[in-house]
Amino acid sequence: MGGGLGSHEVADEEEDDESGDSENEFYKQVEQLRAAKLAAKAETYSRNSAVPSLPDTVEGKRHISSQMEKNRGLTRSRNKAKKNPRKNYKLKHQKAVKNRKGQVQSIRKPTAPYGGESTGINAAISRSVRFKG
């Protein structure tokens, strides 16, 4: 237990240096790969990339795009069902009929002579309509 290092302690220290060197080399290699990857990414997404130039002279008339042909400008997108006015009114009527079914009881046509109330009589509900008078 002296102040100096033992022989086995010196050997461990040398192995640490060798493994440290290999680790440093590995980390340097990883860092280089990462830098290369970032450089490639920056190159692909940079705005300074060369734009292919169009020919200066074109024979005949130039073709237009379908967007130019439609000439709609900045129009909002509309619901497909509401493009046709007749269909729009038809849908509105269907919605109104559906809402009315919740407010008014539908009239049932008698199929046979009167056989009593099929649903029974509920004393708590009054479905009568008052006359104005």
Helices and strands as residue ranges (DSSP letters): H 7-44, H 66-70, G 80-82, H 85-103
